[in-house]
Amino acid sequence: RKAANVEYPALYADDAEARKDKAKFTFNCAQRGVANLMETYLQTTLFTLIGGLTLPRVAAGLCGAYCVGAIAFAVGYSSGEPLARYKSFGGAGVLVRVALLGR
């Protein structure tokens, strides 16, 4: 936030400014990575609890895989190159949530 000079309470830098300033673009990417985690965390927790009723070890393993994938996603996204979020296991979160739902 300080490096990009984005003042509170703004969640993101202005889009026009982010196109010109790499620091602001990277800040927006990092914010989006965190927002994605917040958007998927609740359903993943719910799916883990439901799946854990019948297959607790499988659900725990899949939830662990989600955590690793979420970290890889956030690190890749906050690099300032949005497509990097899918490298190194970052895109696995969707597959893990489907597996938890379908158990």
N, CA, C and O atoms as CSV, one atom per row, in Angstrom:
chain,resi,resn,atom,element,x,y,z
A,1,ARG,N,N,0.826,-1.187,0.000
A,1,ARG,CA,C,0.000,0.000,0.000
A,1,ARG,C,C,0.870,1.251,0.000
A,1,ARG,O,O,0.615,2.187,-0.758
A,2,LYS,N,N,1.895,1.269,0.847
A,2,LYS,CA,C,2.770,2.447,0.897
A,2,LYS,C,C,3.573,2.601,-0.385
A,2,LYS,O,O,3.715,3.706,-0.907
A,3,ALA,N,N,4.101,1.481,-0.893
A,3,ALA,CA,C,4.911,1.550,-2.116
A,3,ALA,C,C,4.086,2.021,-3.312
A,3,ALA,O,O,4.597,2.708,-4.196
A,4,ALA,N,N,2.800,1.644,-3.330
A,4,ALA,CA,C,1.927,2.040,-4.434
A,4,ALA,C,C,1.263,3.384,-4.191
A,4,ALA,O,O,0.641,3.943,-5.094
A,5,ASN,N,N,1.388,3.903,-2.984
A,5,ASN,CA,C,0.800,5.186,-2.613
A,5,ASN,C,C,-0.725,5.167,-2.777
A,5,ASN,O,O,-1.319,6.069,-3.366
A,6,VAL,N,N,-1.331,4.112,-2.237
A,6,VAL,CA,C,-2.783,3.980,-2.258
A,6,VAL,C,C,-3.279,4.274,-0.847
A,6,VAL,O,O,-2.943,3.565,0.102
A,7,GLU,N,N,-4.067,5.309,-0.724
A,7,GLU,CA,C,-4.555,5.752,0.585
A,7,GLU,C,C,-5.764,4.923,1.018
A,7,GLU,O,O,-6.540,4.433,0.198
A,8,TYR,N,N,-5.893,4.786,2.342
A,8,TYR,CA,C,-7.104,4.183,2.890
A,8,TYR,C,C,-8.256,5.130,2.658
A,8,TYR,O,O,-8.007,6.335,2.631
A,9,PRO,N,N,-9.450,4.719,2.495
A,9,PRO,CA,C,-10.027,3.389,2.592
A,9,PRO,C,C,-10.124,2.676,1.247
A,9,PRO,O,O,-10.811,1.658,1.151
A,10,ALA,N,N,-9.470,3.169,0.219
A,10,ALA,CA,C,-9.562,2.552,-1.109
A,10,ALA,C,C,-8.997,1.132,-1.070
A,10,ALA,O,O,-7.888,0.911,-0.583
A,11,LEU,N,N,-9.767,0.175,-1.584
A,11,LEU,CA,C,-9.290,-1.207,-1.640
A,11,LEU,C,C,-8.317,-1.421,-2.786
A,11,LEU,O,O,-7.396,-2.231,-2.687
A,12,TYR,N,N,-8.523,-0.696,-3.867
A,12,TYR,CA,C,-7.697,-0.838,-5.063
A,12,TYR,C,C,-7.229,0.535,-5.533
A,12,TYR,O,O,-7.836,1.559,-5.221
A,13,ALA,N,N,-6.144,0.530,-6.283
A,13,ALA,CA,C,-5.714,1.759,-6.954
A,13,ALA,C,C,-6.641,1.998,-8.139
A,13,ALA,O,O,-7.198,1.049,-8.693
A,14,ASP,N,N,-6.807,3.231,-8.524
A,14,ASP,CA,C,-7.631,3.563,-9.683
A,14,ASP,C,C,-7.096,2.832,-10.905
A,14,ASP,O,O,-5.884,2.742,-11.101
A,15,ASP,N,N,-8.000,2.310,-11.726
A,15,ASP,CA,C,-7.602,1.510,-12.889
A,15,ASP,C,C,-6.724,2.300,-13.855
A,15,ASP,O,O,-5.747,1.770,-14.385
A,16,ALA,N,N,-7.065,3.554,-14.082
A,16,ALA,CA,C,-6.272,4.378,-15.002
A,16,ALA,C,C,-4.853,4.579,-14.469
A,16,ALA,O,O,-3.892,4.571,-15.239
A,17,GLU,N,N,-4.723,4.758,-13.161
A,17,GLU,CA,C,-3.399,4.918,-12.564
A,17,GLU,C,C,-2.623,3.611,-12.572
A,17,GLU,O,O,-1.408,3.606,-12.769
A,18,ALA,N,N,-3.326,2.502,-12.357
A,18,ALA,CA,C,-2.665,1.200,-12.327
A,18,ALA,C,C,-2.101,0.826,-13.701
A,18,ALA,O,O,-1.100,0.114,-13.786
A,19,ARG,N,N,-2.726,1.295,-14.755
A,19,ARG,CA,C,-2.205,1.013,-16.099
A,19,ARG,C,C,-0.874,1.721,-16.348
A,19,ARG,O,O,-0.046,1.252,-17.130
A,20,LYS,N,N,-0.681,2.847,-15.677
A,20,LYS,CA,C,0.538,3.636,-15.871
A,20,LYS,C,C,1.647,3.257,-14.887
A,20,LYS,O,O,2.829,3.327,-15.224
A,21,ASP,N,N,1.269,2.859,-13.680
A,21,ASP,CA,C,2.231,2.638,-12.593
A,21,ASP,C,C,2.285,1.156,-12.236
A,21,ASP,O,O,1.282,0.577,-11.818
A,22,LYS,N,N,3.458,0.541,-12.402
A,22,LYS,CA,C,3.639,-0.887,-12.137
A,22,LYS,C,C,3.382,-1.218,-10.662
A,22,LYS,O,O,2.825,-2.275,-10.364
A,23,ALA,N,N,3.776,-0.336,-9.733
A,23,ALA,CA,C,3.563,-0.588,-8.304
A,23,ALA,C,C,2.077,-0.648,-7.979
A,23,ALA,O,O,1.649,-1.479,-7.179
A,24,LYS,N,N,1.302,0.213,-8.584
A,24,LYS,CA,C,-0.141,0.214,-8.349
A,24,LYS,C,C,-0.800,-1.006,-8.974
A,24,LYS,O,O,-1.737,-1.569,-8.408
A,25,PHE,N,N,-0.320,-1.409,-10.124
A,25,PHE,CA,C,-0.843,-2.616,-10.768
A,25,PHE,C,C,-0.551,-3.843,-9.914
A,25,PHE,O,O,-1.418,-4.698,-9.732
A,26,THR,N,N,0.671,-3.929,-9.389
A,26,THR,CA,C,1.046,-5.048,-8.526
A,26,THR,C,C,0.221,-5.039,-7.247
A,26,THR,O,O,-0.199,-6.093,-6.770
A,27,PHE,N,N,-0.013,-3.856,-6.691
A,27,PHE,CA,C,-0.864,-3.736,-5.505
A,27,PHE,C,C,-2.269,-4.254,-5.800
A,27,PHE,O,O,-2.830,-5.005,-5.002
A,28,ASN,N,N,-2.838,-3.863,-6.929
A,28,ASN,CA,C,-4.169,-4.339,-7.306
A,28,ASN,C,C,-4.192,-5.860,-7.458
A,28,ASN,O,O,-5.155,-6.517,-7.062
A,29,CYS,N,N,-3.131,-6.409,-8.030
A,29,CYS,CA,C,-3.050,-7.864,-8.180
A,29,CYS,C,C,-3.023,-8.550,-6.819
A,29,CYS,O,O,-3.709,-9.552,-6.614
A,30,ALA,N,N,-2.235,-8.016,-5.888
A,30,ALA,CA,C,-2.163,-8.597,-4.545
A,30,ALA,C,C,-3.519,-8.508,-3.841
A,30,ALA,O,O,-3.938,-9.455,-3.175
A,31,GLN,N,N,-4.190,-7.391,-3.985
A,31,GLN,CA,C,-5.505,-7.223,-3.379
A,31,GLN,C,C,-6.502,-8.214,-3.971
A,31,GLN,O,O,-7.333,-8.772,-3.255
A,32,ARG,N,N,-6.415,-8.427,-5.271
A,32,ARG,CA,C,-7.327,-9.366,-5.931
A,32,ARG,C,C,-7.063,-10.796,-5.472
A,32,ARG,O,O,-7.996,-11.585,-5.319
A,33,GLY,N,N,-5.797,-11.130,-5.253
A,33,GLY,CA,C,-5.460,-12.457,-4.742
A,33,GLY,C,C,-6.067,-12.711,-3.373
A,33,GLY,O,O,-6.574,-13.801,-3.109
A,34,VAL,N,N,-6.017,-11.716,-2.506
A,34,VAL,CA,C,-6.615,-11.835,-1.176
A,34,VAL,C,C,-8.138,-11.905,-1.296
A,34,VAL,O,O,-8.780,-12.690,-0.598
A,35,ALA,N,N,-8.707,-11.104,-2.160
A,35,ALA,CA,C,-10.161,-11.126,-2.352
A,35,ALA,C,C,-10.622,-12.495,-2.847
A,35,ALA,O,O,-11.673,-12.982,-2.432
A,36,ASN,N,N,-9.848,-13.113,-3.726
A,36,ASN,CA,C,-10.200,-14.441,-4.217
A,36,ASN,C,C,-10.198,-15.451,-3.078
A,36,ASN,O,O,-11.078,-16.309,-3.008
A,37,LEU,N,N,-9.223,-15.356,-2.192
A,37,LEU,CA,C,-9.181,-16.249,-1.040
A,37,LEU,C,C,-10.417,-16.065,-0.172
A,37,LEU,O,O,-11.013,-17.046,0.274
A,38,MET,N,N,-10.805,-14.825,0.071
A,38,MET,CA,C,-11.984,-14.553,0.892
A,38,MET,C,C,-13.265,-15.047,0.219
A,38,MET,O,O,-14.209,-15.449,0.899
A,39,GLU,N,N,-13.299,-15.017,-1.119
A,39,GLU,CA,C,-14.481,-15.466,-1.849
A,39,GLU,C,C,-14.634,-16.985,-1.823
A,39,GLU,O,O,-15.758,-17.488,-1.863
A,40,THR,N,N,-13.544,-17.713,-1.756
A,40,THR,CA,C,-13.609,-19.171,-1.840
A,40,THR,C,C,-13.454,-19.871,-0.493
A,40,THR,O,O,-13.742,-21.062,-0.381
A,41,TYR,N,N,-13.005,-19.149,0.525
A,41,TYR,CA,C,-12.714,-19.774,1.815
A,41,TYR,C,C,-13.959,-20.372,2.465
A,41,TYR,O,O,-13.917,-21.500,2.958
A,42,LEU,N,N,-15.051,-19.640,2.472
A,42,LEU,CA,C,-16.252,-20.104,3.159
A,42,LEU,C,C,-16.800,-21.385,2.532
A,42,LEU,O,O,-17.123,-22.336,3.245
A,43,GLN,N,N,-16.905,-21.415,1.216
A,43,GLN,CA,C,-17.444,-22.623,0.592
A,43,GLN,C,C,-16.494,-23.798,0.757
A,43,GLN,O,O,-16.947,-24.934,0.896
A,44,THR,N,N,-15.191,-23.554,0.744
A,44,THR,CA,C,-14.240,-24.646,0.944
A,44,THR,C,C,-14.364,-25.201,2.358
A,44,THR,O,O,-14.313,-26.415,2.558
A,45,THR,N,N,-14.526,-24.319,3.333
A,45,THR,CA,C,-14.711,-24.768,4.713
A,45,THR,C,C,-15.999,-25.575,4.852
A,45,THR,O,O,-16.014,-26.620,5.504
A,46,LEU,N,N,-17.062,-25.099,4.249
A,46,LEU,CA,C,-18.337,-25.814,4.291
A,46,LEU,C,C,-18.215,-27.185,3.626
A,46,LEU,O,O,-18.674,-28.185,4.179
A,47,PHE,N,N,-17.604,-27.238,2.449
A,47,PHE,CA,C,-17.430,-28.511,1.753
A,47,PHE,C,C,-16.565,-29.469,2.568
A,47,PHE,O,O,-16.813,-30.675,2.577
A,48,THR,N,N,-15.559,-28.941,3.246
A,48,THR,CA,C,-14.690,-29.788,4.068
A,48,THR,C,C,-15.476,-30.361,5.247
A,48,THR,O,O,-15.339,-31.539,5.576
A,49,LEU,N,N,-16.291,-29.529,5.875
A,49,LEU,CA,C,-17.096,-30.019,7.000
A,49,LEU,C,C,-18.095,-31.085,6.558
A,49,LEU,O,O,-18.264,-32.102,7.231
A,50,ILE,N,N,-18.748,-30.852,5.438
A,50,ILE,CA,C,-19.727,-31.828,4.939
A,50,ILE,C,C,-19.024,-33.117,4.517
A,50,ILE,O,O,-19.462,-34.212,4.872
A,51,GLY,N,N,-17.947,-32.988,3.769
A,51,GLY,CA,C,-17.204,-34.173,3.340
A,51,GLY,C,C,-16.565,-34.906,4.502
A,51,GLY,O,O,-16.419,-36.128,4.469
A,52,GLY,N,N,-16.183,-34.163,5.531
A,52,GLY,CA,C,-15.547,-34.765,6.684
A,52,GLY,C,C,-16.477,-35.626,7.521
A,52,GLY,O,O,-16.017,-36.416,8.345
A,53,LEU,N,N,-17.763,-35.483,7.320
A,53,LEU,CA,C,-18.705,-36.331,8.049
A,53,LEU,C,C,-18.590,-37.789,7.637
A,53,LEU,O,O,-18.774,-38.685,8.462
A,54,THR,N,N,-18.288,-38.033,6.376
A,54,THR,CA,C,-18.200,-39.413,5.900
A,54,THR,C,C,-16.758,-39.860,5.630
A,54,THR,O,O,-16.411,-41.016,5.872
A,55,LEU,N,N,-15.928,-38.953,5.132
A,55,LEU,CA,C,-14.534,-39.288,4.812
A,55,LEU,C,C,-13.604,-38.225,5.406
A,55,LEU,O,O,-13.092,-37.375,4.677
A,56,PRO,N,N,-13.388,-38.267,6.702
A,56,PRO,CA,C,-12.630,-37.185,7.338
A,56,PRO,C,C,-11.183,-37.055,6.870
A,56,PRO,O,O,-10.688,-35.938,6.722
A,57,ARG,N,N,-10.504,-38.155,6.638
A,57,ARG,CA,C,-9.099,-38.072,6.213
A,57,ARG,C,C,-8.974,-37.531,4.795
A,57,ARG,O,O,-8.080,-36.738,4.501
A,58,VAL,N,N,-9.862,-37.959,3.933
A,58,VAL,CA,C,-9.846,-37.458,2.557
A,58,VAL,C,C,-10.171,-35.967,2.548
A,58,VAL,O,O,-9.518,-35.190,1.852
A,59,ALA,N,N,-11.171,-35.573,3.316
A,59,ALA,CA,C,-11.553,-34.162,3.379
A,59,ALA,C,C,-10.418,-33.318,3.938
A,59,ALA,O,O,-10.153,-32.224,3.437
A,60,ALA,N,N,-9.744,-33.815,4.971
A,60,ALA,CA,C,-8.619,-33.071,5.547
A,60,ALA,C,C,-7.467,-32.954,4.545
A,60,ALA,O,O,-6.838,-31.902,4.438
A,61,GLY,N,N,-7.198,-34.024,3.823
A,61,GLY,CA,C,-6.146,-33.973,2.808
A,61,GLY,C,C,-6.469,-32.998,1.688
A,61,GLY,O,O,-5.601,-32.250,1.237
A,62,LEU,N,N,-7.711,-33.008,1.242
A,62,LEU,CA,C,-8.123,-32.081,0.187
A,62,LEU,C,C,-8.107,-30.635,0.680
A,62,LEU,O,O,-7.764,-29.723,-0.072
A,63,CYS,N,N,-8.474,-30.431,1.931
A,63,CYS,CA,C,-8.430,-29.081,2.487
A,63,CYS,C,C,-6.979,-28.600,2.585
A,63,CYS,O,O,-6.697,-27.429,2.335
A,64,GLY,N,N,-6.067,-29.491,2.944
A,64,GLY,CA,C,-4.640,-29.144,2.956
A,64,GLY,C,C,-4.148,-28.786,1.568
A,64,GLY,O,O,-3.373,-27.845,1.396
A,65,ALA,N,N,-4.605,-29.546,0.571
A,65,ALA,CA,C,-4.232,-29.238,-0.816
A,65,ALA,C,C,-4.788,-27.883,-1.230
A,65,ALA,O,O,-4.129,-27.138,-1.955
A,66,TYR,N,N,-6.001,-27.557,-0.773
A,66,TYR,CA,C,-6.573,-26.236,-1.052
A,66,TYR,C,C,-5.700,-25.140,-0.458
A,66,TYR,O,O,-5.444,-24.128,-1.111
A,67,CYS,N,N,-5.244,-25.333,0.770
A,67,CYS,CA,C,-4.408,-24.326,1.434
A,67,CYS,C,C,-3.115,-24.086,0.658
A,67,CYS,O,O,-2.706,-22.943,0.460
A,68,VAL,N,N,-2.480,-25.165,0.225
A,68,VAL,CA,C,-1.251,-25.031,-0.566
A,68,VAL,C,C,-1.550,-24.319,-1.882
A,68,VAL,O,O,-0.800,-23.439,-2.305
A,69,GLY,N,N,-2.648,-24.706,-2.522
A,69,GLY,CA,C,-3.034,-24.067,-3.774
A,69,GLY,C,C,-3.386,-22.601,-3.601
A,69,GLY,O,O,-3.072,-21.782,-4.464
A,70,ALA,N,N,-4.036,-22.259,-2.494
A,70,ALA,CA,C,-4.408,-20.864,-2.243
A,70,ALA,C,C,-3.164,-20.004,-2.019
A,70,ALA,O,O,-3.106,-18.862,-2.474
A,71,ILE,N,N,-2.185,-20.546,-1.329
A,71,ILE,CA,C,-0.938,-19.809,-1.119
A,71,ILE,C,C,-0.222,-19.609,-2.446
A,71,ILE,O,O,0.250,-18.511,-2.740
A,72,ALA,N,N,-0.140,-20.668,-3.250
A,72,ALA,CA,C,0.513,-20.560,-4.561
A,72,ALA,C,C,-0.232,-19.563,-5.447
A,72,ALA,O,O,0.396,-18.798,-6.177
A,73,PHE,N,N,-1.546,-19.566,-5.390
A,73,PHE,CA,C,-2.364,-18.639,-6.175
A,73,PHE,C,C,-2.065,-17.199,-5.770
A,73,PHE,O,O,-1.828,-16.346,-6.625
A,74,ALA,N,N,-2.078,-16.929,-4.454
A,74,ALA,CA,C,-1.859,-15.564,-3.963
A,74,ALA,C,C,-0.444,-15.080,-4.271
A,74,ALA,O,O,-0.254,-13.927,-4.661
A,75,VAL,N,N,0.536,-15.939,-4.100
A,75,VAL,CA,C,1.923,-15.545,-4.393
A,75,VAL,C,C,2.089,-15.270,-5.883
A,75,VAL,O,O,2.725,-14.291,-6.273
A,76,GLY,N,N,1.519,-16.131,-6.707
A,76,GLY,CA,C,1.606,-15.925,-8.151
A,76,GLY,C,C,0.905,-14.662,-8.601
A,76,GLY,O,O,1.418,-13.923,-9.442
A,77,TYR,N,N,-0.269,-14.414,-8.042
A,77,TYR,CA,C,-1.040,-13.232,-8.426
A,77,TYR,C,C,-0.339,-11.958,-7.975
A,77,TYR,O,O,-0.300,-10.975,-8.716
A,78,SER,N,N,0.216,-11.969,-6.767
A,78,SER,CA,C,0.846,-10.757,-6.240
A,78,SER,C,C,2.199,-10.471,-6.866
A,78,SER,O,O,2.844,-9.481,-6.519
A,79,SER,N,N,2.638,-11.323,-7.783
A,79,SER,CA,C,3.900,-11.063,-8.475
A,79,SER,C,C,3.770,-9.916,-9.478
A,79,SER,O,O,4.775,-9.405,-9.973
A,80,GLY,N,N,2.540,-9.515,-9.776
A,80,GLY,CA,C,2.313,-8.443,-10.741
A,80,GLY,C,C,2.051,-8.971,-12.136
A,80,GLY,O,O,1.829,-8.200,-13.069
A,81,GLU,N,N,2.076,-10.281,-12.278
A,81,GLU,CA,C,1.766,-10.924,-13.554
A,81,GLU,C,C,0.563,-11.840,-13.304
A,81,GLU,O,O,0.742,-12.964,-12.833
A,82,PRO,N,N,-0.655,-11.386,-13.608
A,82,PRO,CA,C,-1.849,-12.122,-13.224
A,82,PRO,C,C,-1.894,-13.579,-13.674
A,82,PRO,O,O,-2.434,-14.418,-12.953
A,83,LEU,N,N,-1.352,-13.902,-14.824
A,83,LEU,CA,C,-1.399,-15.295,-15.275
A,83,LEU,C,C,-0.496,-16.209,-14.461
A,83,LEU,O,O,-0.617,-17.431,-14.554
A,84,ALA,N,N,0.406,-15.646,-13.665
A,84,ALA,CA,C,1.289,-16.453,-12.823
A,84,ALA,C,C,0.513,-17.122,-11.694
A,84,ALA,O,O,1.044,-18.010,-11.027
A,85,ARG,N,N,-0.722,-16.715,-11.471
A,85,ARG,CA,C,-1.511,-17.312,-10.387
A,85,ARG,C,C,-1.828,-18.773,-10.650
A,85,ARG,O,O,-2.128,-19.514,-9.714
A,86,TYR,N,N,-1.767,-19.202,-11.902
A,86,TYR,CA,C,-2.075,-20.588,-12.227
A,86,TYR,C,C,-0.838,-21.482,-12.303
A,86,TYR,O,O,-0.962,-22.693,-12.487
A,87,LYS,N,N,0.332,-20.909,-12.164
A,87,LYS,CA,C,1.557,-21.701,-12.195
A,87,LYS,C,C,1.773,-22.350,-10.834
A,87,LYS,O,O,1.281,-21.854,-9.821
A,88,SER,N,N,2.481,-23.421,-10.812
A,88,SER,CA,C,2.871,-24.136,-9.588
A,88,SER,C,C,1.710,-24.391,-8.636
A,88,SER,O,O,1.729,-23.935,-7.493
A,89,PHE,N,N,0.715,-25.106,-9.097
A,89,PHE,CA,C,-0.379,-25.591,-8.250
A,89,PHE,C,C,-1.384,-24.515,-7.871
A,89,PHE,O,O,-2.285,-24.787,-7.077
A,90,GLY,N,N,-1.268,-23.309,-8.405
A,90,GLY,CA,C,-2.179,-22.236,-8.030
A,90,GLY,C,C,-3.604,-22.428,-8.515
A,90,GLY,O,O,-4.538,-21.925,-7.891
A,91,GLY,N,N,-3.790,-23.138,-9.605
A,91,GLY,CA,C,-5.129,-23.349,-10.139
A,91,GLY,C,C,-5.830,-24.564,-9.567
A,91,GLY,O,O,-6.933,-24.901,-9.997
A,92,ALA,N,N,-5.210,-25.226,-8.606
A,92,ALA,CA,C,-5.768,-26.462,-8.060
A,92,ALA,C,C,-6.967,-26.232,-7.155
A,92,ALA,O,O,-7.714,-27.167,-6.869
A,93,GLY,N,N,-7.161,-24.993,-6.698
A,93,GLY,CA,C,-8.248,-24.719,-5.766
A,93,GLY,C,C,-9.614,-25.105,-6.299
A,93,GLY,O,O,-10.443,-25.637,-5.562
A,94,VAL,N,N,-9.852,-24.842,-7.564
A,94,VAL,CA,C,-11.146,-25.183,-8.167
A,94,VAL,C,C,-11.328,-26.695,-8.184
A,94,VAL,O,O,-12.399,-27.198,-7.843
A,95,LEU,N,N,-10.297,-27.412,-8.574
A,95,LEU,CA,C,-10.390,-28.874,-8.619
A,95,LEU,C,C,-10.607,-29.462,-7.233
A,95,LEU,O,O,-11.371,-30.414,-7.070
A,96,VAL,N,N,-9.938,-28.899,-6.242
A,96,VAL,CA,C,-10.096,-29.395,-4.877
A,96,VAL,C,C,-11.508,-29.134,-4.379
A,96,VAL,O,O,-12.101,-30.000,-3.734
A,97,ARG,N,N,-12.058,-27.960,-4.663
A,97,ARG,CA,C,-13.431,-27.678,-4.222
A,97,ARG,C,C,-14.425,-28.611,-4.897
A,97,ARG,O,O,-15.382,-29.053,-4.260
A,98,VAL,N,N,-14.222,-28.914,-6.150
A,98,VAL,CA,C,-15.106,-29.868,-6.845
A,98,VAL,C,C,-14.978,-31.257,-6.221
A,98,VAL,O,O,-15.975,-31.949,-6.021
A,99,ALA,N,N,-13.744,-31.658,-5.917
A,99,ALA,CA,C,-13.535,-32.970,-5.286
A,99,ALA,C,C,-14.188,-33.017,-3.901
A,99,ALA,O,O,-14.768,-34.037,-3.527
A,100,LEU,N,N,-14.100,-31.927,-3.141
A,100,LEU,CA,C,-14.733,-31.893,-1.827
A,100,LEU,C,C,-16.253,-31.963,-1.943
A,100,LEU,O,O,-16.915,-32.608,-1.130
A,101,LEU,N,N,-16.789,-31.309,-2.938
A,101,LEU,CA,C,-18.234,-31.313,-3.120
A,101,LEU,C,C,-18.718,-32.676,-3.560
A,101,LEU,O,O,-19.745,-33.164,-3.088
A,102,GLY,N,N,-17.969,-33.296,-4.476
A,102,GLY,CA,C,-18.407,-34.584,-5.024
A,102,GLY,C,C,-18.062,-35.770,-4.166
A,102,GLY,O,O,-18.683,-36.823,-4.309
A,103,ARG,N,N,-17.101,-35.645,-3.283
A,103,ARG,CA,C,-16.566,-36.712,-2.452
A,103,ARG,C,C,-17.109,-38.015,-2.865
A,103,ARG,O,O,-16.769,-39.041,-2.275
